[in-house]
């Protein structure tokens, strides 16, 4: 952990510990004019009026790191950048759970690592917050 903390400090100058880093990155990267994106009708819960998308099977597979299932879902037409519940993307779910192999696969296929959840958090925020420092290192390089 000390090595990652030092790497984060040297690389970004944003803090001495992962918690300091995460807090500063979140504050600096959260735009004042950030608006919640509109959810496509096919991603809303039936009868939902709160503009909150529902999880697709691919989101659960990414959280669990089930790469074979993800590949099957993508082959069947699932979108790797589709928003899930609270606008958490597949990359967000994989990063937050430390699913490095899944994350690498998604990124090689062009998944967007910069999308934000309903609360404004990024995949980098989720990985740092949950102590997945290999994922943090991957996302900042």
HELIX and SHEET records of a PDB file:
HELIX    1   1 UNK A    2  UNK A   12  1                                  11    
HELIX    2   2 UNK A   18  UNK A   29  1                                  12    
HELIX    3   3 UNK A   41  UNK A   43  5                                   3    
HELIX    4   4 UNK A   57  UNK A   64  1                                   8    
HELIX    5   5 UNK A   67  UNK A   75  1                                   9    
HELIX    6   6 UNK A   85  UNK A   87  5                                   3    
HELIX    7   7 UNK A   90  UNK A   96  1                                   7    
HELIX    8   8 UNK A  100  UNK A  108  1                                   9    
HELIX    9   9 UNK A  123  UNK A  129  1                                   7    
HELIX   10  10 UNK A  133  UNK A  140  1                                   8    
END                                                                             
